[in-house]
Amino acid sequence: RGGAGAVWCDRSATVAVTPSRRVAVVDVTGAGDAFAAGLLAAWLAGAAPRAALTRAGDLGARAVSLVGARPVA
């Protein structure tokens, strides 16, 4: 949903909605990958759906605020 935030729905009818972080968009390259990485890492570490979405959104926001697909190390 990009700037509209994210929604989590699962088989048990758990629904979580998180807003997006507002950042200046510089380059969208890699934003979806960063979002997915944040979501999966948090979820597999045991985070609740809302926390996993928040982490995903944080990484997606960071990705769009930088030029290119990877931050400078």
mmCIF file of the N, C-alpha and C atoms, coordinates in Angstrom:
data_MODEL
# 
_entry.id   MODEL 
# 
loop_
_atom_site.group_PDB 
_atom_site.id 
_atom_site.type_symbol 
_atom_site.label_atom_id 
_atom_site.label_alt_id 
_atom_site.label_comp_id 
_atom_site.label_asym_id 
_atom_site.label_entity_id 
_atom_site.label_seq_id 
_atom_site.pdbx_PDB_ins_code 
_atom_site.Cartn_x 
_atom_site.Cartn_y 
_atom_site.Cartn_z 
_atom_site.occupancy 
_atom_site.B_iso_or_equiv 
_atom_site.pdbx_formal_charge 
_atom_site.auth_seq_id 
_atom_site.auth_comp_id 
_atom_site.auth_asym_id 
_atom_site.auth_atom_id 
_atom_site.pdbx_PDB_model_num 
ATOM 1   N N  . ARG A 1 1  ? 0.801  -1.186  0.000  1.00 0.00 ? 1  ARG A N  1 
ATOM 2   C CA . ARG A 1 1  ? 0.000  0.000   0.000  1.00 0.00 ? 1  ARG A CA 1 
ATOM 3   C C  . ARG A 1 1  ? 0.850  1.259   0.000  1.00 0.00 ? 1  ARG A C  1 
ATOM 4   N N  . GLY A 1 2  ? 2.171  1.086   0.009  1.00 0.00 ? 2  GLY A N  1 
ATOM 5   C CA . GLY A 1 2  ? 3.068  2.239   -0.076 1.00 0.00 ? 2  GLY A CA 1 
ATOM 6   C C  . GLY A 1 2  ? 2.823  3.265   1.015  1.00 0.00 ? 2  GLY A C  1 
ATOM 7   N N  . GLY A 1 3  ? 2.572  4.487   0.600  1.00 0.00 ? 3  GLY A N  1 
ATOM 8   C CA . GLY A 1 3  ? 2.336  5.574   1.536  1.00 0.00 ? 3  GLY A CA 1 
ATOM 9   C C  . GLY A 1 3  ? 1.063  5.436   2.344  1.00 0.00 ? 3  GLY A C  1 
ATOM 10  N N  . ALA A 1 4  ? 0.212  4.483   1.978  1.00 0.00 ? 4  ALA A N  1 
ATOM 11  C CA . ALA A 1 4  ? -1.040 4.271   2.724  1.00 0.00 ? 4  ALA A CA 1 
ATOM 12  C C  . ALA A 1 4  ? -0.853 3.320   3.902  1.00 0.00 ? 4  ALA A C  1 
ATOM 13  N N  . GLY A 1 5  ? 0.367  2.819   4.112  1.00 0.00 ? 5  GLY A N  1 
ATOM 14  C CA . GLY A 1 5  ? 0.613  1.928   5.241  1.00 0.00 ? 5  GLY A CA 1 
ATOM 15  C C  . GLY A 1 5  ? 0.529  0.471   4.834  1.00 0.00 ? 5  GLY A C  1 
ATOM 16  N N  . ALA A 1 6  ? 0.315  -0.395  5.822  1.00 0.00 ? 6  ALA A N  1 
ATOM 17  C CA . ALA A 1 6  ? 0.312  -1.838  5.560  1.00 0.00 ? 6  ALA A CA 1 
ATOM 18  C C  . ALA A 1 6  ? -0.787 -2.528  6.356  1.00 0.00 ? 6  ALA A C  1 
ATOM 19  N N  . VAL A 1 7  ? -1.241 -3.657  5.827  1.00 0.00 ? 7  VAL A N  1 
ATOM 20  C CA . VAL A 1 7  ? -2.295 -4.449  6.467  1.00 0.00 ? 7  VAL A CA 1 
ATOM 21  C C  . VAL A 1 7  ? -1.820 -5.888  6.579  1.00 0.00 ? 7  VAL A C  1 
ATOM 22  N N  . TRP A 1 8  ? -2.064 -6.501  7.726  1.00 0.00 ? 8  TRP A N  1 
ATOM 23  C CA . TRP A 1 8  ? -1.754 -7.925  7.961  1.00 0.00 ? 8  TRP A CA 1 
ATOM 24  C C  . TRP A 1 8  ? -3.066 -8.654  8.148  1.00 0.00 ? 8  TRP A C  1 
ATOM 25  N N  . CYS A 1 9  ? -3.300 -9.688  7.393  1.00 0.00 ? 9  CYS A N  1 
ATOM 26  C CA . CYS A 1 9  ? -4.466 -10.565 7.556  1.00 0.00 ? 9  CYS A CA 1 
ATOM 27  C C  . CYS A 1 9  ? -3.960 -11.993 7.511  1.00 0.00 ? 9  CYS A C  1 
ATOM 28  N N  . ASP A 1 10 ? -4.456 -12.834 8.427  1.00 0.00 ? 10 ASP A N  1 
ATOM 29  C CA . ASP A 1 10 ? -4.058 -14.233 8.379  1.00 0.00 ? 10 ASP A CA 1 
ATOM 30  C C  . ASP A 1 10 ? -5.274 -15.136 8.535  1.00 0.00 ? 10 ASP A C  1 
ATOM 31  N N  . ARG A 1 11 ? -5.052 -16.426 8.506  1.00 0.00 ? 11 ARG A N  1 
ATOM 32  C CA . ARG A 1 11 ? -6.142 -17.401 8.531  1.00 0.00 ? 11 ARG A CA 1 
ATOM 33  C C  . ARG A 1 11 ? -6.984 -17.345 9.794  1.00 0.00 ? 11 ARG A C  1 
ATOM 34  N N  . SER A 1 12 ? -6.410 -16.884 10.873 1.00 0.00 ? 12 SER A N  1 
ATOM 35  C CA . SER A 1 12 ? -7.161 -16.819 12.130 1.00 0.00 ? 12 SER A CA 1 
ATOM 36  C C  . SER A 1 12 ? -7.960 -15.522 12.231 1.00 0.00 ? 12 SER A C  1 
ATOM 37  N N  . ALA A 1 13 ? -8.022 -14.790 11.146 1.00 0.00 ? 13 ALA A N  1 
ATOM 38  C CA . ALA A 1 13 ? -8.756 -13.524 11.066 1.00 0.00 ? 13 ALA A CA 1 
ATOM 39  C C  . ALA A 1 13 ? -8.084 -12.414 11.868 1.00 0.00 ? 13 ALA A C  1 
ATOM 40  N N  . THR A 1 14 ? -6.798 -12.593 12.183 1.00 0.00 ? 14 THR A N  1 
ATOM 41  C CA . THR A 1 14 ? -6.050 -11.520 12.815 1.00 0.00 ? 14 THR A CA 1 
ATOM 42  C C  . THR A 1 14 ? -5.814 -10.433 11.772 1.00 0.00 ? 14 THR A C  1 
ATOM 43  N N  . VAL A 1 15 ? -6.145 -9.226  12.125 1.00 0.00 ? 15 VAL A N  1 
ATOM 44  C CA . VAL A 1 15 ? -5.933 -8.099  11.222 1.00 0.00 ? 15 VAL A CA 1 
ATOM 45  C C  . VAL A 1 15 ? -5.161 -7.026  11.978 1.00 0.00 ? 15 VAL A C  1 
ATOM 46  N N  . ALA A 1 16 ? -4.110 -6.536  11.377 1.00 0.00 ? 16 ALA A N  1 
ATOM 47  C CA . ALA A 1 16 ? -3.341 -5.434  11.940 1.00 0.00 ? 16 ALA A CA 1 
ATOM 48  C C  . ALA A 1 16 ? -3.129 -4.416  10.832 1.00 0.00 ? 16 ALA A C  1 
ATOM 49  N N  . VAL A 1 17 ? -3.239 -3.169  11.179 1.00 0.00 ? 17 VAL A N  1 
ATOM 50  C CA . VAL A 1 17 ? -3.043 -2.084  10.216 1.00 0.00 ? 17 VAL A CA 1 
ATOM 51  C C  . VAL A 1 17 ? -2.031 -1.119  10.813 1.00 0.00 ? 17 VAL A C  1 
ATOM 52  N N  . THR A 1 18 ? -1.059 -0.730  10.021 1.00 0.00 ? 18 THR A N  1 
ATOM 53  C CA . THR A 1 18 ? -0.086 0.267   10.475 1.00 0.00 ? 18 THR A CA 1 
ATOM 54  C C  . THR A 1 18 ? 0.010  1.385   9.447  1.00 0.00 ? 18 THR A C  1 
ATOM 55  N N  . PRO A 1 19 ? 0.178  2.607   9.918  1.00 0.00 ? 19 PRO A N  1 
ATOM 56  C CA . PRO A 1 19 ? 0.375  3.724   8.987  1.00 0.00 ? 19 PRO A CA 1 
ATOM 57  C C  . PRO A 1 19 ? 1.807  3.702   8.459  1.00 0.00 ? 19 PRO A C  1 
ATOM 58  N N  . SER A 1 20 ? 2.041  4.409   7.386  1.00 0.00 ? 20 SER A N  1 
ATOM 59  C CA . SER A 1 20 ? 3.407  4.505   6.872  1.00 0.00 ? 20 SER A CA 1 
ATOM 60  C C  . SER A 1 20 ? 4.120  5.648   7.579  1.00 0.00 ? 20 SER A C  1 
ATOM 61  N N  . ARG A 1 21 ? 5.446  5.552   7.620  1.00 0.00 ? 21 ARG A N  1 
ATOM 62  C CA . ARG A 1 21 ? 6.246  6.675   8.125  1.00 0.00 ? 21 ARG A CA 1 
ATOM 63  C C  . ARG A 1 21 ? 6.363  7.694   7.008  1.00 0.00 ? 21 ARG A C  1 
ATOM 64  N N  . ARG A 1 22 ? 6.230  8.927   7.335  1.00 0.00 ? 22 ARG A N  1 
ATOM 65  C CA . ARG A 1 22 ? 6.354  9.993   6.334  1.00 0.00 ? 22 ARG A CA 1 
ATOM 66  C C  . ARG A 1 22 ? 7.810  10.396  6.204  1.00 0.00 ? 22 ARG A C  1 
ATOM 67  N N  . VAL A 1 23 ? 8.362  10.164  5.029  1.00 0.00 ? 23 VAL A N  1 
ATOM 68  C CA . VAL A 1 23 ? 9.745  10.534  4.729  1.00 0.00 ? 23 VAL A CA 1 
ATOM 69  C C  . VAL A 1 23 ? 9.786  11.143  3.335  1.00 0.00 ? 23 VAL A C  1 
ATOM 70  N N  . ALA A 1 24 ? 10.837 11.894  3.075  1.00 0.00 ? 24 ALA A N  1 
ATOM 71  C CA . ALA A 1 24 ? 11.043 12.422  1.732  1.00 0.00 ? 24 ALA A CA 1 
ATOM 72  C C  . ALA A 1 24 ? 11.492 11.268  0.836  1.00 0.00 ? 24 ALA A C  1 
ATOM 73  N N  . VAL A 1 25 ? 10.773 11.040  -0.247 1.00 0.00 ? 25 VAL A N  1 
ATOM 74  C CA . VAL A 1 25 ? 11.109 9.942   -1.162 1.00 0.00 ? 25 VAL A CA 1 
ATOM 75  C C  . VAL A 1 25 ? 12.178 10.410  -2.131 1.00 0.00 ? 25 VAL A C  1 
ATOM 76  N N  . VAL A 1 26 ? 13.311 9.717   -2.104 1.00 0.00 ? 26 VAL A N  1 
ATOM 77  C CA . VAL A 1 26 ? 14.441 10.024  -2.979 1.00 0.00 ? 26 VAL A CA 1 
ATOM 78  C C  . VAL A 1 26 ? 14.503 9.022   -4.127 1.00 0.00 ? 26 VAL A C  1 
ATOM 79  N N  . ASP A 1 27 ? 14.336 7.728   -3.795 1.00 0.00 ? 27 ASP A N  1 
ATOM 80  C CA . ASP A 1 27 ? 14.451 6.667   -4.795 1.00 0.00 ? 27 ASP A CA 1 
ATOM 81  C C  . ASP A 1 27 ? 13.718 5.437   -4.253 1.00 0.00 ? 27 ASP A C  1 
ATOM 82  N N  . VAL A 1 28 ? 12.812 4.873   -5.020 1.00 0.00 ? 28 VAL A N  1 
ATOM 83  C CA . VAL A 1 28 ? 12.027 3.732   -4.531 1.00 0.00 ? 28 VAL A CA 1 
ATOM 84  C C  . VAL A 1 28 ? 12.698 2.378   -4.787 1.00 0.00 ? 28 VAL A C  1 
ATOM 85  N N  . THR A 1 29 ? 13.878 2.395   -5.407 1.00 0.00 ? 29 THR A N  1 
ATOM 86  C CA . THR A 1 29 ? 14.587 1.149   -5.687 1.00 0.00 ? 29 THR A CA 1 
ATOM 87  C C  . THR A 1 29 ? 14.839 0.382   -4.394 1.00 0.00 ? 29 THR A C  1 
ATOM 88  N N  . GLY A 1 30 ? 14.395 -0.856  -4.344 1.00 0.00 ? 30 GLY A N  1 
ATOM 89  C CA . GLY A 1 30 ? 14.650 -1.713  -3.198 1.00 0.00 ? 30 GLY A CA 1 
ATOM 90  C C  . GLY A 1 30 ? 13.686 -1.568  -2.038 1.00 0.00 ? 30 GLY A C  1 
ATOM 91  N N  . ALA A 1 31 ? 12.712 -0.674  -2.154 1.00 0.00 ? 31 ALA A N  1 
ATOM 92  C CA . ALA A 1 31 ? 11.800 -0.440  -1.033 1.00 0.00 ? 31 ALA A CA 1 
ATOM 93  C C  . ALA A 1 31 ? 10.978 -1.681  -0.691 1.00 0.00 ? 31 ALA A C  1 
ATOM 94  N N  . GLY A 1 32 ? 10.480 -2.373  -1.692 1.00 0.00 ? 32 GLY A N  1 
ATOM 95  C CA . GLY A 1 32 ? 9.693  -3.575  -1.441 1.00 0.00 ? 32 GLY A CA 1 
ATOM 96  C C  . GLY A 1 32 ? 10.523 -4.686  -0.822 1.00 0.00 ? 32 GLY A C  1 
ATOM 97  N N  . ASP A 1 33 ? 11.756 -4.820  -1.293 1.00 0.00 ? 33 ASP A N  1 
ATOM 98  C CA . ASP A 1 33 ? 12.652 -5.822  -0.726 1.00 0.00 ? 33 ASP A CA 1 
ATOM 99  C C  . ASP A 1 33 ? 12.976 -5.495  0.727  1.00 0.00 ? 33 ASP A C  1 
ATOM 100 N N  . ALA A 1 34 ? 13.225 -4.222  1.021  1.00 0.00 ? 34 ALA A N  1 
ATOM 101 C CA . ALA A 1 34 ? 13.519 -3.814  2.396  1.00 0.00 ? 34 ALA A CA 1 
ATOM 102 C C  . ALA A 1 34 ? 12.307 -4.066  3.292  1.00 0.00 ? 34 ALA A C  1 
ATOM 103 N N  . PHE A 1 35 ? 11.114 -3.750  2.791  1.00 0.00 ? 35 PHE A N  1 
ATOM 104 C CA . PHE A 1 35 ? 9.884  -3.998  3.550  1.00 0.00 ? 35 PHE A CA 1 
ATOM 105 C C  . PHE A 1 35 ? 9.746  -5.489  3.858  1.00 0.00 ? 35 PHE A C  1 
ATOM 106 N N  . ALA A 1 36 ? 9.909  -6.328  2.833  1.00 0.00 ? 36 ALA A N  1 
ATOM 107 C CA . ALA A 1 36 ? 9.775  -7.777  3.017  1.00 0.00 ? 36 ALA A CA 1 
ATOM 108 C C  . ALA A 1 36 ? 10.817 -8.311  3.998  1.00 0.00 ? 36 ALA A C  1 
ATOM 109 N N  . ALA A 1 37 ? 12.045 -7.825  3.904  1.00 0.00 ? 37 ALA A N  1 
ATOM 110 C CA . ALA A 1 37 ? 13.099 -8.269  4.816  1.00 0.00 ? 37 ALA A CA 1 
ATOM 111 C C  . ALA A 1 37 ? 12.764 -7.905  6.254  1.00 0.00 ? 37 ALA A C  1 
ATOM 112 N N  . GLY A 1 38 ? 12.289 -6.691  6.465  1.00 0.00 ? 38 GLY A N  1 
ATOM 113 C CA . GLY A 1 38 ? 11.920 -6.273  7.817  1.00 0.00 ? 38 GLY A CA 1 
ATOM 114 C C  . GLY A 1 38 ? 10.761 -7.080  8.369  1.00 0.00 ? 38 GLY A C  1 
ATOM 115 N N  . LEU A 1 39 ? 9.760  -7.318  7.529  1.00 0.00 ? 39 LEU A N  1 
ATOM 116 C CA . LEU A 1 39 ? 8.589  -8.092  7.952  1.00 0.00 ? 39 LEU A CA 1 
ATOM 117 C C  . LEU A 1 39 ? 8.993  -9.516  8.325  1.00 0.00 ? 39 LEU A C  1 
ATOM 118 N N  . LEU A 1 40 ? 9.707  -10.183 7.440  1.00 0.00 ? 40 LEU A N  1 
ATOM 119 C CA . LEU A 1 40 ? 10.084 -11.576 7.686  1.00 0.00 ? 40 LEU A CA 1 
ATOM 120 C C  . LEU A 1 40 ? 11.017 -11.723 8.880  1.00 0.00 ? 40 LEU A C  1 
ATOM 121 N N  . ALA A 1 41 ? 12.000 -10.845 8.998  1.00 0.00 ? 41 ALA A N  1 
ATOM 122 C CA . ALA A 1 41 ? 12.935 -10.936 10.122 1.00 0.00 ? 41 ALA A CA 1 
ATOM 123 C C  . ALA A 1 41 ? 12.203 -10.760 11.446 1.00 0.00 ? 41 ALA A C  1 
ATOM 124 N N  . ALA A 1 42 ? 11.323 -9.773  11.520 1.00 0.00 ? 42 ALA A N  1 
ATOM 125 C CA . ALA A 1 42 ? 10.579 -9.531  12.765 1.00 0.00 ? 42 ALA A CA 1 
ATOM 126 C C  . ALA A 1 42 ? 9.618  -10.671 13.062 1.00 0.00 ? 42 ALA A C  1 
ATOM 127 N N  . TRP A 1 43 ? 8.889  -11.109 12.056 1.00 0.00 ? 43 TRP A N  1 
ATOM 128 C CA . TRP A 1 43 ? 7.890  -12.172 12.241 1.00 0.00 ? 43 TRP A CA 1 
ATOM 129 C C  . TRP A 1 43 ? 8.560  -13.478 12.674 1.00 0.00 ? 43 TRP A C  1 
ATOM 130 N N  . LEU A 1 44 ? 9.649  -13.845 12.000 1.00 0.00 ? 44 LEU A N  1 
ATOM 131 C CA . LEU A 1 44 ? 10.339 -15.086 12.341 1.00 0.00 ? 44 LEU A CA 1 
ATOM 132 C C  . LEU A 1 44 ? 11.011 -15.011 13.713 1.00 0.00 ? 44 LEU A C  1 
ATOM 133 N N  . ALA A 1 45 ? 11.284 -13.806 14.194 1.00 0.00 ? 45 ALA A N  1 
ATOM 134 C CA . ALA A 1 45 ? 11.852 -13.625 15.535 1.00 0.00 ? 45 ALA A CA 1 
ATOM 135 C C  . ALA A 1 45 ? 10.765 -13.637 16.609 1.00 0.00 ? 45 ALA A C  1 
ATOM 136 N N  . GLY A 1 46 ? 9.499  -13.766 16.179 1.00 0.00 ? 46 GLY A N  1 
ATOM 137 C CA . GLY A 1 46 ? 8.400  -13.870 17.140 1.00 0.00 ? 46 GLY A CA 1 
ATOM 138 C C  . GLY A 1 46 ? 7.603  -12.606 17.372 1.00 0.00 ? 46 GLY A C  1 
ATOM 139 N N  . ALA A 1 47 ? 7.824  -11.586 16.570 1.00 0.00 ? 47 ALA A N  1 
ATOM 140 C CA . ALA A 1 47 ? 7.087  -10.328 16.739 1.00 0.00 ? 47 ALA A CA 1 
ATOM 141 C C  . ALA A 1 47 ? 5.611  -10.516 16.415 1.00 0.00 ? 47 ALA A C  1 
ATOM 142 N N  . ALA A 1 48 ? 4.779  -9.775  17.088 1.00 0.00 ? 48 ALA A N  1 
ATOM 143 C CA . ALA A 1 48 ? 3.352  -9.744  16.791 1.00 0.00 ? 48 ALA A CA 1 
ATOM 144 C C  . ALA A 1 48 ? 3.150  -9.089  15.425 1.00 0.00 ? 48 ALA A C  1 
ATOM 145 N N  . PRO A 1 49 ? 2.022  -9.352  14.776 1.00 0.00 ? 49 PRO A N  1 
ATOM 146 C CA . PRO A 1 49 ? 1.800  -8.782  13.443 1.00 0.00 ? 49 PRO A CA 1 
ATOM 147 C C  . PRO A 1 49 ? 2.009  -7.271  13.364 1.00 0.00 ? 49 PRO A C  1 
ATOM 148 N N  . ARG A 1 50 ? 1.465  -6.520  14.289 1.00 0.00 ? 50 ARG A N  1 
ATOM 149 C CA . ARG A 1 50 ? 1.607  -5.057  14.229 1.00 0.00 ? 50 ARG A CA 1 
ATOM 150 C C  . ARG A 1 50 ? 3.081  -4.648  14.349 1.00 0.00 ? 50 ARG A C  1 
ATOM 151 N N  . ALA A 1 51 ? 3.829  -5.296  15.229 1.00 0.00 ? 51 ALA A N  1 
ATOM 152 C CA . ALA A 1 51 ? 5.253  -4.985  15.393 1.00 0.00 ? 51 ALA A CA 1 
ATOM 153 C C  . ALA A 1 51 ? 6.042  -5.359  14.137 1.00 0.00 ? 51 ALA A C  1 
ATOM 154 N N  . ALA A 1 52 ? 5.696  -6.491  13.524 1.00 0.00 ? 52 ALA A N  1 
ATOM 155 C CA . ALA A 1 52 ? 6.376  -6.897  12.292 1.00 0.00 ? 52 ALA A CA 1 
ATOM 156 C C  . ALA A 1 52 ? 6.104  -5.895  11.175 1.00 0.00 ? 52 ALA A C  1 
ATOM 157 N N  . LEU A 1 53 ? 4.862  -5.428  11.071 1.00 0.00 ? 53 LEU A N  1 
ATOM 158 C CA . LEU A 1 53 ? 4.535  -4.426  10.050 1.00 0.00 ? 53 LEU A CA 1 
ATOM 159 C C  . LEU A 1 53 ? 5.253  -3.111  10.311 1.00 0.00 ? 53 LEU A C  1 
ATOM 160 N N  . THR A 1 54 ? 5.351  -2.736  11.572 1.00 0.00 ? 54 THR A N  1 
ATOM 161 C CA . THR A 1 54 ? 6.051  -1.492  11.916 1.00 0.00 ? 54 THR A CA 1 
ATOM 162 C C  . THR A 1 54 ? 7.515  -1.581  11.518 1.00 0.00 ? 54 THR A C  1 
ATOM 163 N N  . ARG A 1 55 ? 8.161  -2.706  11.820 1.00 0.00 ? 55 ARG A N  1 
ATOM 164 C CA . ARG A 1 55 ? 9.565  -2.890  11.437 1.00 0.00 ? 55 ARG A CA 1 
ATOM 165 C C  . ARG A 1 55 ? 9.714  -2.854  9.921  1.00 0.00 ? 55 ARG A C  1 
ATOM 166 N N  . ALA A 1 56 ? 8.810  -3.520  9.232  1.00 0.00 ? 56 ALA A N  1 
ATOM 167 C CA . ALA A 1 56 ? 8.834  -3.521  7.769  1.00 0.00 ? 56 ALA A CA 1 
ATOM 168 C C  . ALA A 1 56 ? 8.700  -2.104  7.217  1.00 0.00 ? 56 ALA A C  1 
ATOM 169 N N  . GLY A 1 57 ? 7.769  -1.355  7.764  1.00 0.00 ? 57 GLY A N  1 
ATOM 170 C CA . GLY A 1 57 ? 7.568  0.023   7.317  1.00 0.00 ? 57 GLY A CA 1 
ATOM 171 C C  . GLY A 1 57 ? 8.773  0.901   7.589  1.00 0.00 ? 57 GLY A C  1 
ATOM 172 N N  . ASP A 1 58 ? 9.420  0.684   8.737  1.00 0.00 ? 58 ASP A N  1 
ATOM 173 C CA . ASP A 1 58 ? 10.625 1.454   9.056  1.00 0.00 ? 58 ASP A CA 1 
ATOM 174 C C  . ASP A 1 58 ? 11.721 1.216   8.028  1.00 0.00 ? 58 ASP A C  1 
ATOM 175 N N  . LEU A 1 59 ? 11.927 -0.060  7.657  1.00 0.00 ? 59 LEU A N  1 
ATOM 176 C CA . LEU A 1 59 ? 12.975 -0.362  6.681  1.00 0.00 ? 59 LEU A CA 1 
ATOM 177 C C  . LEU A 1 59 ? 12.600 0.115   5.283  1.00 0.00 ? 59 LEU A C  1 
ATOM 178 N N  . GLY A 1 60 ? 11.329 0.000   4.922  1.00 0.00 ? 60 GLY A N  1 
ATOM 179 C CA . GLY A 1 60 ? 10.883 0.516   3.633  1.00 0.00 ? 60 GLY A CA 1 
ATOM 180 C C  . GLY A 1 60 ? 11.067 2.026   3.543  1.00 0.00 ? 60 GLY A C  1 
ATOM 181 N N  . ALA A 1 61 ? 10.748 2.715   4.630  1.00 0.00 ? 61 ALA A N  1 
ATOM 182 C CA . ALA A 1 61 ? 10.917 4.175   4.665  1.00 0.00 ? 61 ALA A CA 1 
ATOM 183 C C  . ALA A 1 61 ? 12.392 4.553   4.547  1.00 0.00 ? 61 ALA A C  1 
ATOM 184 N N  . ARG A 1 62 ? 13.237 3.801   5.216  1.00 0.00 ? 62 ARG A N  1 
ATOM 185 C CA . ARG A 1 62 ? 14.677 4.072   5.113  1.00 0.00 ? 62 ARG A CA 1 
ATOM 186 C C  . ARG A 1 62 ? 15.151 3.864   3.676  1.00 0.00 ? 62 ARG A C  1 
ATOM 187 N N  . ALA A 1 63 ? 14.648 2.809   3.050  1.00 0.00 ? 63 ALA A N  1 
ATOM 188 C CA . ALA A 1 63 ? 15.084 2.517   1.673  1.00 0.00 ? 63 ALA A CA 1 
ATOM 189 C C  . ALA A 1 63 ? 14.709 3.645   0.717  1.00 0.00 ? 63 ALA A C  1 
ATOM 190 N N  . VAL A 1 64 ? 13.502 4.189   0.813  1.00 0.00 ? 64 VAL A N  1 
ATOM 191 C CA . VAL A 1 64 ? 13.093 5.236   -0.128 1.00 0.00 ? 64 VAL A CA 1 
ATOM 192 C C  . VAL A 1 64 ? 13.764 6.573   0.149  1.00 0.00 ? 64 VAL A C  1 
ATOM 193 N N  . SER A 1 65 ? 14.383 6.711   1.325  1.00 0.00 ? 65 SER A N  1 
ATOM 194 C CA . SER A 1 65 ? 15.020 7.989   1.650  1.00 0.00 ? 65 SER A CA 1 
ATOM 195 C C  . SER A 1 65 ? 16.472 8.053   1.170  1.00 0.00 ? 65 SER A C  1 
ATOM 196 N N  . LEU A 1 66 ? 16.946 6.963   0.544  1.00 0.00 ? 66 LEU A N  1 
ATOM 197 C CA . LEU A 1 66 ? 18.325 6.889   0.049  1.00 0.00 ? 66 LEU A CA 1 
ATOM 198 C C  . LEU A 1 66 ? 18.345 6.609   -1.453 1.00 0.00 ? 66 LEU A C  1 
ATOM 199 N N  . VAL A 1 67 ? 19.416 6.976   -2.105 1.00 0.00 ? 67 VAL A N  1 
ATOM 200 C CA . VAL A 1 67 ? 19.579 6.665   -3.526 1.00 0.00 ? 67 VAL A CA 1 
ATOM 201 C C  . VAL A 1 67 ? 20.140 5.255   -3.649 1.00 0.00 ? 67 VAL A C  1 
ATOM 202 N N  . GLY A 1 68 ? 19.520 4.446   -4.493 1.00 0.00 ? 68 GLY A N  1 
ATOM 203 C CA . GLY A 1 68 ? 20.015 3.099   -4.767 1.00 0.00 ? 68 GLY A CA 1 
ATOM 204 C C  . GLY A 1 68 ? 19.353 2.045   -3.908 1.00 0.00 ? 68 GLY A C  1 
ATOM 205 N N  . ALA A 1 69 ? 19.696 0.812   -4.199 1.00 0.00 ? 69 ALA A N  1 
ATOM 206 C CA . ALA A 1 69 ? 19.065 -0.319  -3.540 1.00 0.00 ? 69 ALA A CA 1 
ATOM 207 C C  . ALA A 1 69 ? 19.694 -0.675  -2.201 1.00 0.00 ? 69 ALA A C  1 
ATOM 208 N N  . ARG A 1 70 ? 20.880 -0.179  -1.920 1.00 0.00 ? 70 ARG A N  1 
ATOM 209 C CA . ARG A 1 70 ? 21.555 -0.517  -0.659 1.00 0.00 ? 70 ARG A CA 1 
ATOM 210 C C  . ARG A 1 70 ? 22.152 0.726   -0.030 1.00 0.00 ? 70 ARG A C  1 
ATOM 211 N N  . PRO A 1 71 ? 22.006 0.843   1.296  1.00 0.00 ? 71 PRO A N  1 
ATOM 212 C CA . PRO A 1 71 ? 22.650 1.998   1.950  1.00 0.00 ? 71 PRO A CA 1 
ATOM 213 C C  . PRO A 1 71 ? 24.164 1.859   1.923  1.00 0.00 ? 71 PRO A C  1 
ATOM 214 N N  . VAL A 1 72 ? 24.857 2.963   1.997  1.00 0.00 ? 72 VAL A N  1 
ATOM 215 C CA . VAL A 1 72 ? 26.307 2.953   2.046  1.00 0.00 ? 72 VAL A CA 1 
ATOM 216 C C  . VAL A 1 72 ? 26.723 2.374   3.395  1.00 0.00 ? 72 VAL A C  1 
ATOM 217 N N  . ALA A 1 73 ? 27.657 1.454   3.386  1.00 0.00 ? 73 ALA A N  1 
ATOM 218 C CA . ALA A 1 73 ? 28.102 0.795   4.639  1.00 0.00 ? 73 ALA A CA 1 
ATOM 219 C C  . ALA A 1 73 ? 28.978 1.690   5.448  1.00 0.00 ? 73 ALA A C  1 
# 
